Amino acid sequence: MEVIKNAKMKNHSNMKIGGEAKELIFIEKKEELLEVLEEAKDFFIIGNGTNTLIKDGKIDKTFITLKRLNAIKLLENNRVYVEAGLDFSKFIEFMEKNNLSGLENLAGIPGSVGGLVYMNGGAYGTEIFDYIEEIEIIDNNNNLRKIKKENIKYSYRATEIKEKKWIIISVIFKLEKGFNKEKVKELINKRENNHPLDLPNLGSTFKNPEGYYSAKLIIEAGIQGHKIGGARISKKHPNFIVNEENAKYSDVIKLIEYVKNNVKSKTGIELEEEIIIIK
């Protein structure tokens, strides 16, 4: 375990925004996490920081990262054990190496395995929960538990884990044979061409309302490219907010509200954030 006091959180956010936290703890074994949780009062589990907007200034909070909890191993019958901190791109590489298939549609999504499972991340008709068998979590009473997928409530970009603020330790996936290398290559190229990956961002800012696409609603509201401070609605993909010129937390918050208000007044549809906001 490594503890960094007065950690500059902008260095741990893909948006490159964030103030100074009381401490940042790197966990290397799940037993260490149980020890930390016994003492920690106000804490937040941060993955790769790819979808987390962190406020500026002093933050009286303990941030805990599981980045170093990143083991992966092949089990019998095309099952794979993955620890929560593993970068999802490494999981895709492991699938290719072992000729396993199922989650190719998610290739190119940034973030950790635990982060994607936490919010039931997905793309192109596939959700990560489609291929989960079992999840190991720490619940609100600091009990380490293994739960079968059928005993966990989940839906579009939502899970019981997120709702109850459980902590994901590891996941067992049940995959199929036949890795689709061409599909992965195609989707990664598509993301690179269509998403503003050259600028700090948090991925999709808003969830897609049922029957609609947030990006299309933002275009229809006529606000694509709008800028507040150093933050801009991406001209490349309108559901991304990018940090163009040393944006502040307040710039992004104002821009989020601007988008929601304009889409609501033009279309009557209320957008909901997909990103996590630490106030």
N, C-alpha and C positions, 0 to 999 in steps of 0.2 A: 504494500500500500504506500502511495505517495501523497503527501498533503502539501498543497501550495496555498499559503496565506495571501490575502489581498490579491487574488487572481484577477487579471484583466480579461474579462469574459468576451470582449470583442475578438480576441485571438481564438476563441472556441466556438464562434458562430460563423456560419457560411455567409451571413449578411454583413459581417464585420462591424457590428454594432453591439454595444454592451458596456456596462460600467465595471466597477471593481467589487467583486464578491468577497464575502468574509473568508471563504476558503473553497478550494476545488480539490476533491479527493479522487485519486485514481485507484480503483479497486482491481485487485489481481486474482483474488479467490473469493468465492461466494461467502465463505465463513467470515471474511473481513467485512463484507457488507452487512452481515447480521450484527456484528460488533458495532459498526458505525451507526446503524439505525437505532440501536439501544440508547445512544447518546444524542444523536441529531434531533433537533426540534423542528426547525424550518429548513427543509431541504428540497432539492429538485434533481431528478435523474436526467442528465443531459446525454443524448446519444452523440451523433456526429455534428449536432448543431445545424443540420441542414434545413430544419423547418421550425426553428425556435428563435423568436424575436425577444431580445433581452433589453431591459430598460437601461438608460444611462445613469451615471452617478454611483453613489455607494449602494450596495445591495446587501442587506443584512440577511444573507441566506447562504446555506451550504450547498454547493453544487457537487453532485457525485457522478462520475463517469465510469462506465463499464467497458470502455474501449479496449482495455487489456484483458477482458474476459471474452476471448475470441477463438476458443477451440472449435474445431469441426472434425467430425469423424463419420465414416460410413458404417452403417449397421446392416443387418441382414434385410433381405426383401426390399431393396431400393429405399431404405429408410436412412435418414441423415440426422445426426445429433449436431446442433449448432448452438453455441453460446451467444448471448444477446448482443455482445459488443462487436461481433464480426461485421466488417463492412460488407454490405450486400453485394457489391461487385466481386468480392472474394468468394462469396457463395456461388455466384454464377460461374466463376472460373472453376470451382470445385465440381459443379454439375457437368461442365464440359469435359473435364478430365476423367470423370467417372461415367460419362455417357448417360446422364440422368436428365429427365425432361419434366416440364410442368410449369415452371415459373419464368420461362423465357420472355413472356410479354412484359415482365417487370424490369428487364435488363436496362441499365442506364439510370434507374431511379437512384438518387443519392441517399445515403443514410445507412444506419446499422440495421441488422436483422431485427433486433429488439424494437427499434423505433418503428419499423414497418409493421411488425406484428401488433404493437401497441394500438395503432390506429387502423388496422386492417387495410394497409396500403394496397394499391392495385393500379392496373392500367390495361387498356384494350380488352376489357371483358374478363380479365383474370384478377382475382384478389388473393392475397397471400394466404388467407384462411382456407382457400380451396384445397391446399396441400398440407395442412397442419394435422398432425395426429395427437400431439400432447404438448402442453406448455408447463414449464416449471416456473413458479412465481413465489414471491414473498408477499403475503397479504398484509392487511392493516394491523394485524396483531403480531407481526414479525414472525409468522409461521411459514416455513418453507414447504410448499405443496406442489404436487404434480396433478394437473387437471386435464382430462381428455377433452378434445375439441367439442364433442357433443354436449358437454356440461358447461360450456361457456357461451354466453349470449354475444352475438356480433352481427353487424349490419354494415351498410356502406359507410366507410371511413369512421366506424365506431365499434368499440368493443366494451364488454363488461370490465376488462382490465383497465382501460382508460377511465371509465366512469368511476370505478372504485379506487383508482390510483394504486393498483398493485404494481409490483416491480417484476419485470420479466428477467429470468436468469438464463433459461435455455429453452430450446424448442426442438421437438422431433418432427421432421417432415416425412411424409410418405409420397415419394415421387414415382415416375415411370421411366422406362428405358427409351433412349432415342433422342439425345440432345439435338436441338434445332439450331445449328450454328448460323445458318443464313438469316433466320428470324432475328437472332440476337444482333448480328451485324447491321441488319436493316433498321432495327429500332434504335440502336445507339446512334447511327448516322442521322436518323430522323430527329432524335432529341437534340443532337449537336446543331442541326440545321434550323430547327424550329424554336429552340429555347435559348434565352440570353445567357448562356453559360460562361461568357467572357466577363460578366459583371457579377459582383456579390448579390445573391438572391436567396430566397427561402422556398423555391419551388412554387407549386400552385398555391396562391394566396387564399383562394376561396373554393369551397366545395361546389360541385355541380348540383344545382337544384334539380329535383326529379323532373325529367323530361326536357331539361335545358343544359346548355353549356355556359359556364360563367364567362369564358373568353368572348363568346358571341354576344352575350348580354352587355358586356363592357364596350364592345365595338358599336353595338346598336345605340348605346347611350351617348356615343360620340366623345368619349373621354380617353381613348387610347393615346398614350404619349403625354398625358397631363403630368406635371411635375410640381412637387411641393418641397422646397428646400433642396436637399441633395437626393431625394427619392423620386423615382419616376415609374409610371405605369409603362412597362416595356413596350416598345414599338414592334418588337419581334414577336412577343406573345403576351397579350393583354392580361392574362391571369397571373403574370409574374410582376412583382414590384422589385425594381433593381436599385441598388445603392450606387448612384452615378457619380456623386461628388461629396464624399464624406458625410453621408446622410446621418441625421440624428434619429433616435428612437421616436421622438415627437413628430418628425417629418413623416415617418412610415405610418404612425397611428392616424395622423390627419389625412393621409392619402387613402388609407383603408376606409375611413369614415366618408370621405369624398366619393369614393367608388360606390359604397353601399347606398348613400343618399341619392346619387344620380341614377343608379340602376333602379332603385325603388320608385323614384318619381317618373322615370321614363317607361318602365315596364310593369311596375306593380309587384315585382319579385324581390324578395329580401335575400340578400347573399349572406352566407355564414362563413366565417374564417375556417380555413383548413389548417393554418399554421397555429403554433402554440405561442402565446404571448406571456412573458414574465414581466409583471408590473412592479 
